[in-house]
Amino acid sequence: MTMTEALTGLHPVLVELTVAPTLNFAMEQCGVPLVSAVRVQNLAAEPLVGARLSVRLSPDLGDATILVVDTVLGGESAYFASVDIRLPPGRLRAVVEAERAQLAWELGVGETVVATGHQNVELLAFNEWPGLRAPPALLASFVMPNHPVVAQLLRQTRDRLAKATGDNALSGYQSRSPKRVLESVQALVGAFQDLGISYIGLPASFEAVGQKVRLPDMVLSDGMGNCLDISLLLAGCLEQMGLAPLLVLVRGHAFPAVWL
């Protein structure tokens, strides 16, 4: 949370914004707000009337978002659940290395600015998972069941399944048989092992600070991936097979799971 007091003696107010430290393409697409809460507290005895809060992300990250503050009686506060900051289309999708931005806001009454404040925000690469700097469930947005690489891997899975069971159908839970699900998962793991992917270690404390994710095509083209990269790829395959995958994170490691 960040806050600022009034810069002028005209009308003492306190403005508090709850601001995420990072922003990236996945957060934007999943509707995770950069500013998740706003509080405007009137520290004066007389009402605060006609105030407008302007919030802008710079440089070159769209127009300011304006919030109209209803009349706030002396000693009371006005609250906003979040601020819908609209960025230029595709701007975050084009970020390939972390960039520094600044969120700035000002509270005005008429032509007079009565409070201002700012906070630095890190714009992350489009393929970077922020870790615990964002809601943990955001990791699921990096599971890509419709990626072309997934179809390639499932074709090999189908062939393995046919050899093992005489039936190549990737039928999910339609058989209502945990045994069939397990056979399908074993075929997928075998097909993945055939790719000869080399393991590469995770960054330290990845679960807290996040990491750049190798997307499915990168895992295959580079011929390597860490446990998170591989877990995301396999989760995408499991989902495309009609199964329900899980992503399990423990300290220093990640692995996929699936409901039988």
C-alpha positions in Angstrom: 0.0 0.0 0.0 1.2 3.5 -0.7 -0.2 6.8 0.5 0.2 10.5 0.3 -1.1 13.5 2.3 -2.3 16.7 0.9 0.4 18.9 -0.6 -1.5 22.1 0.1 -3.2 23.5 3.2 -6.4 24.2 1.2 -8.0 20.9 2.2 -6.2 18.3 4.2 -6.8 14.8 2.8 -5.1 11.4 2.9 -5.0 9.3 -0.3 -4.1 5.6 0.0 -3.7 3.2 -3.0 -3.0 -0.5 -2.8 -0.7 -1.1 -5.8 0.8 -4.3 -7.1 4.6 -4.2 -7.5 4.5 -5.8 -10.9 2.3 -5.9 -14.1 2.5 -8.2 -17.1 0.4 -9.5 -20.0 -1.0 -12.4 -18.0 -2.2 -10.1 -15.2 -3.9 -7.8 -17.7 -5.6 -10.6 -19.6 -6.8 -12.3 -16.4 -8.2 -9.1 -15.0 -5.8 -8.8 -12.0 -5.9 -5.1 -11.2 -2.7 -3.0 -10.8 -4.6 -0.8 -8.3 -6.8 -3.0 -6.2 -8.1 -0.5 -3.6 -8.3 3.3 -3.1 -9.2 5.2 0.0 -9.6 9.0 0.1 -9.9 10.3 3.7 -11.1 13.8 4.5 -9.0 15.1 7.4 -10.8 18.4 7.6 -14.0 19.3 9.4 -15.8 20.6 6.3 -17.0 18.3 3.5 -14.8 17.4 0.5 -16.9 18.2 -2.5 -16.2 17.8 -6.2 -13.0 15.9 -5.9 -11.6 13.9 -8.8 -8.7 11.4 -8.6 -6.5 11.0 -11.7 -4.4 7.8 -12.0 -1.8 7.4 -14.9 0.8 4.8 -15.7 3.8 6.2 -17.6 5.7 6.5 -19.8 3.4 6.1 -22.8 1.1 3.6 -21.1 -2.3 5.2 -21.9 -4.5 8.0 -20.8 -5.2 8.8 -17.2 -8.1 7.1 -15.5 -10.4 9.5 -13.7 -12.4 8.6 -10.6 -15.1 10.9 -9.4 -15.1 11.1 -5.6 -18.5 11.6 -4.1 -18.9 14.1 -1.3 -16.9 13.0 1.7 -17.9 14.4 5.1 -15.4 15.6 7.6 -13.4 12.8 9.1 -14.9 10.2 6.8 -13.5 8.3 3.8 -14.5 7.3 0.3 -13.5 3.9 -1.1 -13.0 2.3 -4.5 -12.6 -1.4 -5.0 -10.2 -1.1 -7.9 -9.1 1.1 -10.7 -9.5 -0.1 -14.3 -6.4 1.2 -16.0 -6.7 0.7 -19.7 -3.3 0.2 -21.5 -2.7 0.5 -25.2 -3.7 -2.7 -26.9 -0.8 -5.2 -27.2 1.6 -3.0 -25.2 2.3 -5.6 -22.5 2.3 -8.5 -25.1 5.3 -6.8 -26.7 7.4 -6.6 -23.5 10.3 -9.0 -23.7 12.5 -7.7 -20.9 11.5 -6.1 -17.6 10.8 -2.4 -17.8 10.4 0.3 -15.2 7.2 2.3 -15.1 5.6 4.7 -12.7 2.1 4.9 -11.4 1.2 8.5 -10.6 -1.9 10.0 -9.2 -3.3 13.3 -8.1 -6.5 14.4 -6.3 -8.0 17.7 -7.5 -10.8 19.9 -6.5 -11.8 22.2 -9.4 -8.5 23.5 -10.8 -6.6 22.9 -7.6 -4.5 19.8 -6.9 -4.7 19.0 -3.3 -2.7 15.7 -3.2 -0.3 13.8 -5.4 1.7 10.6 -5.1 3.6 8.0 -7.2 5.0 4.5 -7.0 7.4 2.6 -9.3 6.0 -0.5 -11.0 7.9 -3.2 -12.8 6.6 -4.2 -16.2 7.5 -7.9 -16.7 8.1 -9.8 -19.9 5.0 -11.3 -21.5 6.3 -14.8 -20.6 7.3 -14.0 -17.0 5.4 -15.4 -14.1 5.5 -13.0 -11.1 5.5 -15.6 -8.4 3.9 -14.5 -5.2 4.1 -10.9 -6.3 0.7 -11.7 -8.0 -2.1 -14.1 -7.1 -0.6 -17.6 -7.2 -3.4 -18.9 -9.5 -2.1 -16.7 -12.2 0.4 -19.5 -13.0 -2.5 -21.4 -14.6 -2.6 -18.8 -17.4 0.7 -20.3 -18.7 -0.9 -23.6 -19.3 -1.5 -23.7 -23.1 -3.6 -26.7 -24.2 -4.2 -25.3 -27.7 -0.5 -24.7 -28.5 0.5 -26.5 -31.7 3.3 -28.3 -29.9 0.7 -29.9 -27.6 -1.0 -31.5 -30.7 2.4 -32.8 -31.8 3.1 -34.4 -28.5 -0.4 -35.9 -28.3 0.0 -37.6 -31.6 3.0 -39.4 -30.2 1.0 -40.1 -27.0 -1.8 -41.7 -29.0 0.6 -44.0 -30.8 2.2 -45.1 -27.6 -1.2 -45.7 -26.0 -2.3 -47.9 -29.0 0.8 -50.0 -28.6 0.3 -50.5 -24.9 -3.4 -51.1 -24.8 -4.7 -51.7 -28.4 -6.8 -48.5 -28.2 -5.4 -45.1 -29.2 -8.4 -43.0 -28.0 -7.5 -40.1 -25.7 -11.0 -40.2 -24.2 -10.4 -38.4 -20.9 -12.8 -39.6 -18.2 -15.4 -41.0 -20.6 -14.4 -44.6 -19.8 -15.0 -43.8 -16.0 -11.9 -45.9 -15.4 -8.9 -44.6 -13.3 -6.9 -47.4 -14.9 -7.5 -46.0 -18.4 -6.6 -42.5 -17.2 -3.4 -43.8 -15.7 -2.5 -45.6 -19.0 -3.1 -42.4 -20.9 -0.9 -40.4 -18.5 1.9 -43.1 -18.8 1.7 -42.8 -22.6 2.1 -39.1 -22.3 5.1 -39.3 -20.0 6.7 -41.9 -22.3 6.1 -39.7 -25.4 7.7 -36.7 -23.5 10.7 -38.8 -22.5 11.2 -39.8 -26.1 11.9 -36.1 -26.9 15.1 -36.2 -24.9 14.5 -32.9 -23.1 17.4 -31.9 -20.8 16.7 -30.7 -17.3 17.9 -27.2 -16.3 17.8 -25.9 -12.8 15.3 -23.4 -11.4 16.3 -19.9 -10.2 16.7 -19.6 -6.5 13.4 -18.8 -4.6 11.5 -19.0 -7.9 8.2 -19.6 -6.1 8.4 -16.2 -4.4 9.9 -14.0 -7.1 8.7 -15.9 -10.2 10.7 -16.6 -13.4 10.5 -16.4 -17.1 8.6 -19.4 -18.5 9.8 -21.3 -21.5 6.7 -21.7 -23.6 5.9 -25.1 -25.2 7.7 -24.4 -28.5 10.8 -23.1 -26.6 11.0 -26.3 -24.6 11.1 -28.4 -27.7 13.3 -26.1 -29.8 15.8 -25.5 -27.0 15.7 -29.2 -26.0 15.6 -28.2 -22.3 13.4 -26.9 -19.5 13.2 -26.7 -15.8 10.6 -28.4 -13.6 8.1 -25.5 -13.9 8.5 -25.3 -17.7 7.9 -29.0 -18.1 5.0 -29.0 -15.6 3.2 -26.3 -17.5 3.7 -28.2 -20.8 2.5 -31.5 -19.4 -0.5 -29.7 -17.8 -1.4 -28.3 -21.1 -1.3 -31.8 -22.7 -3.3 -33.3 -19.9 -6.0 -30.6 -20.3 -6.2 -31.2 -24.0 -6.6 -34.9 -23.3 -9.7 -34.1 -21.4 -8.1 -34.6 -18.0 -7.9 -32.3 -15.0 -4.3 -31.3 -14.2 -2.9 -29.7 -11.2 0.3 -27.7 -10.7 2.0 -28.4 -7.4 4.7 -26.0 -6.1 6.9 -26.7 -3.1 10.0 -24.9 -2.0 12.5 -25.2 -4.8 10.5 -27.5 -7.0 7.3 -27.8 -9.1 5.6 -30.9 -10.6 2.4 -31.7 -12.4 -0.4 -33.9 -11.1 -3.7 -35.2 -12.5 -7.0 -36.4 -11.1 -7.6 -40.1 -12.0 
